[in-house]
Amino acid sequence: MKRYQELRRLRRLQSEIDSIRRQLAISSPGAVVYSSPLRSLEDEIVVVEADGMGGATTSVIEGNYPIDFTTKYEERFSSEEKAIRKAENLVGQVELP
């Protein structure tokens, strides 16, 4: 019986957490909030992943994201918006052939 009660409590808390995130307009932990190829001819992409607390990480990765990849650059930001701006700047800096 204790397990059932704890699972019920966990569901209730998760629902409350989800509601707070919606009110604050922040994403769940691990949510990809931005993704774009870095260069059209290479296997690199820029990804912004939310931390669930309003911040996010901008990464340049190479490979088969999210399964098998190498991180070439990573920077943590205090807001999802700042991380997305950085990602857009990285994509915008690339010279097109």
LOTORDREN-535712 format. One record per residue (C-alpha): y, z, x. Coordinates in Angstrom, 3 decimals, padded with zeros to 6 digits. Layout:
<nodes>
NODE / Y / Z / X $
...
</nodes>
This chain:
<nodes>
NODE / 000.000 / 000.000 / 000.000 $
NODE / 002.414 / 000.802 / 002.841 $
NODE / 002.075 / -002.743 / 004.258 $
NODE / 002.909 / -004.291 / 000.873 $
NODE / 006.013 / -002.103 / 000.574 $
NODE / 007.178 / -002.980 / 004.073 $
NODE / 006.686 / -006.709 / 003.446 $
NODE / 008.655 / -006.402 / 000.234 $
NODE / 011.435 / -004.600 / 002.109 $
NODE / 011.377 / -007.270 / 004.820 $
NODE / 011.789 / -010.040 / 002.216 $
NODE / 014.693 / -008.176 / 000.621 $
NODE / 016.409 / -007.663 / 003.989 $
NODE / 015.896 / -011.308 / 004.950 $
NODE / 017.440 / -012.391 / 001.679 $
NODE / 020.429 / -010.153 / 002.377 $
NODE / 020.743 / -011.539 / 005.935 $
NODE / 020.614 / -015.116 / 004.620 $
NODE / 023.345 / -014.287 / 002.102 $
NODE / 025.589 / -012.804 / 004.812 $
NODE / 025.081 / -015.890 / 007.009 $
NODE / 026.089 / -018.141 / 004.110 $
NODE / 029.231 / -016.036 / 003.516 $
NODE / 030.128 / -016.210 / 007.208 $
NODE / 029.204 / -019.921 / 007.440 $
NODE / 026.852 / -019.406 / 010.380 $
NODE / 023.428 / -020.891 / 010.964 $
NODE / 020.040 / -019.242 / 011.308 $
NODE / 018.638 / -018.490 / 014.784 $
NODE / 017.214 / -021.585 / 016.429 $
NODE / 018.857 / -024.030 / 014.017 $
NODE / 019.954 / -027.259 / 015.702 $
NODE / 023.527 / -027.756 / 014.508 $
NODE / 024.301 / -030.804 / 016.676 $
NODE / 022.231 / -033.420 / 018.449 $
NODE / 023.325 / -036.677 / 020.065 $
NODE / 022.089 / -039.007 / 022.793 $
NODE / 024.047 / -038.525 / 025.999 $
NODE / 023.549 / -042.117 / 027.154 $
NODE / 022.053 / -044.981 / 025.216 $
NODE / 019.700 / -046.099 / 028.009 $
NODE / 018.389 / -042.735 / 029.185 $
NODE / 016.199 / -039.990 / 027.795 $
NODE / 018.925 / -037.314 / 027.715 $
NODE / 020.336 / -035.677 / 024.613 $
NODE / 022.949 / -033.025 / 023.931 $
NODE / 021.746 / -030.263 / 021.613 $
NODE / 023.580 / -027.286 / 020.133 $
NODE / 021.304 / -024.486 / 018.970 $
NODE / 022.604 / -021.560 / 016.895 $
NODE / 021.819 / -017.973 / 017.854 $
NODE / 022.036 / -016.641 / 014.291 $
NODE / 024.952 / -014.345 / 015.086 $
NODE / 027.716 / -016.950 / 015.029 $
NODE / 027.301 / -018.153 / 018.607 $
NODE / 025.441 / -021.136 / 019.976 $
NODE / 024.157 / -022.762 / 023.147 $
NODE / 025.020 / -026.293 / 024.219 $
NODE / 022.346 / -027.964 / 026.328 $
NODE / 021.760 / -031.318 / 027.951 $
NODE / 018.045 / -031.941 / 027.922 $
NODE / 015.706 / -034.636 / 029.116 $
NODE / 012.325 / -035.353 / 027.617 $
NODE / 010.623 / -034.931 / 024.279 $
NODE / 012.723 / -032.235 / 022.598 $
NODE / 011.666 / -029.728 / 021.287 $
NODE / 008.112 / -030.019 / 022.596 $
NODE / 008.248 / -031.010 / 026.258 $
NODE / 011.666 / -031.148 / 027.898 $
NODE / 013.723 / -030.110 / 030.901 $
NODE / 017.113 / -028.455 / 030.543 $
NODE / 019.661 / -030.055 / 032.860 $
NODE / 022.701 / -028.091 / 031.655 $
NODE / 023.147 / -025.060 / 029.421 $
NODE / 026.169 / -023.048 / 028.343 $
NODE / 026.462 / -020.252 / 025.793 $
NODE / 029.464 / -020.036 / 023.442 $
NODE / 030.745 / -017.270 / 021.171 $
NODE / 030.996 / -019.643 / 018.200 $
NODE / 029.063 / -022.603 / 016.870 $
NODE / 032.323 / -024.560 / 016.620 $
NODE / 033.111 / -024.098 / 020.338 $
NODE / 029.589 / -025.155 / 021.278 $
NODE / 029.833 / -028.282 / 019.118 $
NODE / 033.233 / -029.176 / 020.626 $
NODE / 031.736 / -028.876 / 024.116 $
NODE / 028.803 / -031.083 / 023.085 $
NODE / 031.141 / -033.706 / 021.636 $
NODE / 033.197 / -033.633 / 024.843 $
NODE / 030.067 / -034.129 / 026.954 $
NODE / 029.019 / -037.106 / 024.837 $
NODE / 032.569 / -038.507 / 024.926 $
NODE / 032.794 / -038.283 / 028.732 $
NODE / 029.922 / -040.677 / 029.309 $
NODE / 030.962 / -044.133 / 030.408 $
NODE / 029.329 / -046.879 / 028.384 $
NODE / 027.916 / -049.882 / 030.283 $
</nodes>
